[in-house]
Amino acid sequence: MTQAHAPVLVGTDIKPQRRSGRRRLGGVPLHVIVIGLMFLWALPAIALLVSSLRPAAEVTRSGWWTALFPPATFTFQNYQDVLGAQGLGSSFINSLIITVPATIIVITVAAFAAYAFSWMDFRGRQVLFVVVVGLLVVPLQVTLIPVLSLLRDFQLPGIGRVSGTFLAVWLAHTGYGLPFAVYLLRNYIGGLPKEVFESASIDGAGPATAFFRLALPMSVPVIAALIIFQFLWVWNDLLVALVYLGPSPTNHPLSVTLANLTTSQGGDWQLLTAAAFISMALPIVVFFSLQRYFVRGITGGAVKG
């Protein structure tokens, strides 16, 4: 009788398994560092949110971190006060009225200009692009008095003087935001595959068709990144709104009202924290809604062209 032998695995190598295990363990410190940096970045926002939900007596008596342990008292009275008595509700609407059109106008004009600079041949194209990009180095403060004087003397039928209206702020933000928007979009659109536009031209597609059917759909990442930049800049702007809207509090955006609230309610920290969290809530929502396109749009616009 023959004796049965157990099968012997020949040539089995456990080194790849050990290497993959070492790679997983080697990534643990990196993940710990990233999580720690994320926590440090989010800590001020967490502190602001907790402080905005605390009563006035507890805000002046102890630090915000004590509210994370029982017994803790939270209230929405601070938000009711700033949205009602302090007028932050109407200022929030004014900020939306200013920010949304200013963002849409800039992106629309910049997209058309970027496509023209990238794929349309006309005399002086490069010189004009250099001039537009050169406006990036012009300080905003230098333009305030000339532009304000121009808008003060400019009148429209049925509207009257443009200065002091939302239209003045829209025009100002459009002028200030276009140089960077054109630069970013032109670099990205100019880096799109040339063969795609050539094939569309051979098939009889005109510039308008190529722009709406090809350039825009392929430029969604950079447009989303530009929306984040423009929206945050206009939403948090104080100087342009204060200069072009004037002293009238009825059309002041959230940033101006919050600055006035800081002066008048300097001791009521609970009201200031609630107002500050209201001002940052919508930009956070916009950023996280479009953040998946952010890195692709920025890197693409930076290296292409």
C-alpha positions in Angstrom: 0.0 0.0 0.0 1.2 3.4 -0.8 1.3 6.1 1.8 -0.7 9.3 1.0 1.2 12.5 1.3 -0.2 15.9 2.0 0.1 18.3 -0.9 3.1 20.5 -0.7 2.9 24.1 -1.9 6.0 24.8 -3.8 7.2 28.3 -4.5 4.7 30.1 -2.2 6.0 33.5 -1.4 4.5 35.5 1.6 6.7 38.6 1.0 4.0 40.4 -1.1 1.5 39.9 1.7 4.0 41.3 4.2 4.7 44.3 1.9 1.0 45.1 1.5 0.6 44.9 5.3 3.6 47.3 5.8 2.1 49.7 3.2 -1.2 49.8 5.1 0.6 50.4 8.4 2.7 53.0 6.8 -0.4 55.0 5.8 -1.7 55.2 9.4 0.5 58.1 10.5 -0.5 60.0 7.4 -4.2 59.5 8.1 -3.7 60.5 11.7 -1.9 63.8 10.6 -4.6 64.6 8.0 -7.4 63.9 10.5 -5.6 66.1 13.1 -5.3 69.0 10.6 -8.9 68.7 9.6 -9.9 68.9 13.3 -7.7 72.0 13.9 -9.3 73.6 10.7 -12.8 72.9 11.9 -12.2 73.8 15.6 -13.0 77.5 15.2 -16.3 76.8 13.3 -17.3 74.2 16.0 -16.5 76.8 18.7 -18.5 79.4 16.9 -21.5 77.1 16.5 -21.5 76.0 20.2 -21.1 79.6 21.4 -24.0 80.8 19.3 -26.3 78.2 20.9 -25.4 79.2 24.5 -27.3 81.6 26.8 -25.7 85.0 27.5 -25.1 84.1 31.2 -23.1 81.0 30.3 -21.1 82.7 27.6 -19.7 85.2 30.0 -19.2 82.7 32.8 -17.3 79.8 31.1 -15.6 78.8 27.9 -17.4 77.2 25.0 -15.9 73.7 25.6 -17.8 73.4 28.9 -21.0 73.1 26.9 -19.8 69.8 25.5 -20.2 68.2 28.9 -23.4 67.8 31.0 -25.2 69.7 32.3 -25.4 71.9 29.1 -28.0 74.4 28.1 -28.6 75.3 24.5 -31.0 77.9 23.0 -32.0 79.3 19.7 -32.9 82.7 21.2 -29.6 84.2 19.9 -30.6 83.4 16.3 -34.1 84.8 16.8 -32.6 88.1 18.2 -30.2 88.7 15.3 -32.6 87.7 12.6 -35.4 89.8 14.0 -34.4 92.8 16.1 -30.9 93.2 14.6 -32.1 93.1 11.0 -29.9 90.2 9.8 -32.8 88.6 8.0 -33.2 91.4 5.5 -29.4 91.7 5.2 -29.2 88.0 4.3 -31.6 88.5 1.5 -29.6 91.6 0.3 -26.5 89.5 0.2 -28.2 86.9 -2.0 -29.5 89.7 -4.3 -25.9 91.0 -4.6 -23.9 87.8 -4.7 -26.0 85.6 -7.1 -26.2 88.0 -10.0 -22.6 89.2 -9.5 -21.4 85.6 -9.8 -23.6 84.7 -12.8 -22.6 87.8 -14.7 -18.9 87.3 -14.2 -18.9 83.6 -15.1 -21.0 84.2 -18.2 -18.9 87.1 -19.6 -15.7 85.3 -18.7 -16.7 82.1 -20.4 -17.5 83.9 -23.7 -14.2 85.9 -23.5 -12.1 82.8 -22.6 -13.5 80.8 -25.5 -12.8 83.8 -27.9 -9.2 84.1 -26.6 -8.6 80.3 -26.9 -10.2 79.3 -30.2 -11.1 82.3 -32.2 -8.6 84.2 -34.4 -8.8 88.0 -34.4 -6.4 90.9 -34.6 -4.8 91.8 -31.2 -5.9 88.7 -29.4 -2.8 88.2 -27.4 -2.3 91.9 -26.6 -5.8 92.2 -25.4 -5.5 89.1 -23.2 -2.3 90.4 -21.7 -4.1 93.7 -20.9 -7.0 91.8 -19.2 -4.6 89.7 -17.1 -2.5 92.8 -16.3 -5.6 94.3 -14.5 -5.0 91.7 -11.8 -2.1 93.8 -10.4 -4.2 97.0 -10.2 -5.2 97.6 -6.5 -8.9 97.7 -5.9 -8.6 100.8 -3.7 -7.2 102.8 -6.7 -10.3 102.4 -8.7 -12.9 103.3 -6.0 -13.0 107.1 -6.6 -12.9 107.0 -10.4 -15.5 104.3 -10.7 -17.7 105.8 -8.1 -17.6 109.2 -9.9 -18.5 107.5 -13.2 -21.5 105.7 -11.7 -22.7 108.9 -9.9 -23.0 110.7 -13.2 -24.4 107.7 -15.1 -28.2 107.4 -15.3 -30.5 104.9 -16.9 -34.1 105.6 -18.1 -36.6 104.4 -15.5 -33.9 103.8 -12.9 -32.2 107.2 -12.5 -28.8 107.4 -10.9 -27.0 104.1 -10.8 -24.9 104.9 -7.7 -26.3 103.6 -4.5 -28.3 100.7 -6.2 -27.7 97.0 -6.5 -26.8 97.6 -10.1 -23.8 99.6 -9.1 -22.5 96.8 -6.9 -23.1 94.2 -9.7 -21.1 96.3 -12.2 -18.3 96.9 -9.7 -18.0 93.2 -8.8 -18.1 92.3 -12.5 -15.2 94.6 -13.3 -13.2 93.4 -10.3 -13.8 89.7 -10.9 -13.4 89.5 -14.7 -9.6 89.5 -14.9 -9.0 86.5 -12.7 -12.1 84.7 -14.2 -10.9 85.2 -17.8 -7.4 84.1 -16.9 -8.5 80.9 -15.2 -11.1 79.9 -17.8 -8.9 80.8 -20.8 -6.1 78.5 -19.5 -8.5 75.6 -19.0 -10.5 76.0 -22.2 -7.3 76.6 -24.2 -6.0 73.3 -23.0 -9.0 71.3 -24.3 -8.3 68.8 -27.2 -7.9 70.7 -30.4 -9.1 67.8 -32.4 -12.6 68.0 -30.9 -13.1 71.6 -32.1 -11.6 70.8 -35.5 -13.9 67.8 -36.0 -16.9 70.0 -35.0 -15.8 72.7 -37.5 -15.5 70.1 -40.3 -19.1 68.9 -39.4 -20.4 72.4 -39.9 -20.6 73.5 -36.3 -20.1 77.3 -35.8 -18.4 79.0 -32.9 -21.7 79.3 -30.9 -22.4 75.5 -31.3 -18.8 74.6 -30.4 -19.0 76.9 -27.3 -22.3 75.6 -25.9 -22.0 71.9 -27.0 -18.3 71.3 -26.4 -16.5 74.0 -24.5 -19.0 74.5 -21.7 -19.7 70.8 -20.9 -16.0 70.0 -20.8 -15.2 73.0 -18.6 -17.6 72.2 -15.7 -14.7 71.6 -13.2 -13.1 75.0 -13.7 -16.5 76.8 -13.8 -17.4 75.2 -10.5 -14.1 76.3 -9.0 -14.7 79.8 -10.3 -18.2 79.8 -8.8 -16.7 79.1 -5.4 -14.1 81.8 -5.7 -16.5 84.5 -6.9 -19.3 83.6 -4.6 -17.1 83.6 -1.5 -15.4 86.9 -2.5 -18.7 88.7 -3.2 -20.5 87.3 -0.2 -17.7 88.3 2.3 -17.0 91.6 0.7 -17.4 94.7 2.8 -15.5 97.5 1.1 -17.2 97.4 -2.3 -20.7 97.1 -0.9 -20.1 99.9 1.6 -18.6 102.3 -1.0 -21.1 101.7 -3.8 -24.3 101.3 -1.8 -23.7 104.3 0.5 -24.9 104.8 4.1 -28.5 103.6 3.6 -29.0 100.5 5.8 -32.0 99.2 3.8 -29.9 97.6 1.1 -26.8 96.7 3.1 -25.6 93.1 2.7 -24.8 90.8 5.6 -21.1 91.8 5.8 -21.9 95.5 6.4 -24.7 94.7 8.9 -22.4 92.3 10.8 -19.7 95.0 11.0 -22.2 97.5 12.4 -23.4 94.8 14.8 -19.9 94.2 16.1 -19.6 97.9 16.9 -23.0 98.3 18.6 -23.1 94.9 20.3 -19.5 94.5 21.3 -20.4 93.0 24.7 -23.1 90.6 23.6 -20.8 87.8 22.4 -23.7 85.3 22.0 -25.3 87.6 19.4 -22.1 88.1 17.5 -21.3 84.4 17.3 -24.9 83.7 16.0 -24.6 86.4 13.4 -21.1 85.2 12.3 -22.3 81.6 11.9 -25.3 82.8 9.8 -22.9 84.6 7.5 -20.7 81.6 7.0 -23.4 78.9 6.7 -24.3 79.5 3.1 -20.7 79.7 1.8 -19.9 76.4 3.5 -22.9 74.8 1.8 -21.8 76.2 -1.6 -18.2 75.0 -1.1 -19.1 71.5 -0.1 -21.6 71.2 -2.9 -18.9 72.0 -5.5 -15.8 70.8 -3.8 -15.4 67.7 -5.9 -14.7 69.9 -8.9 -12.5 72.3 -7.0 -9.1 70.6 -7.3 -9.6 69.5 -10.9 -10.6 73.0 -11.9 -7.8 74.8 -10.2 -5.0 72.4 -11.3 -6.4 72.3 -14.9 -6.6 76.1 -15.2 -3.1 76.5 -13.7 -1.1 74.2 -16.0 -3.0 74.3 -19.3 -2.9 77.0 -21.9 
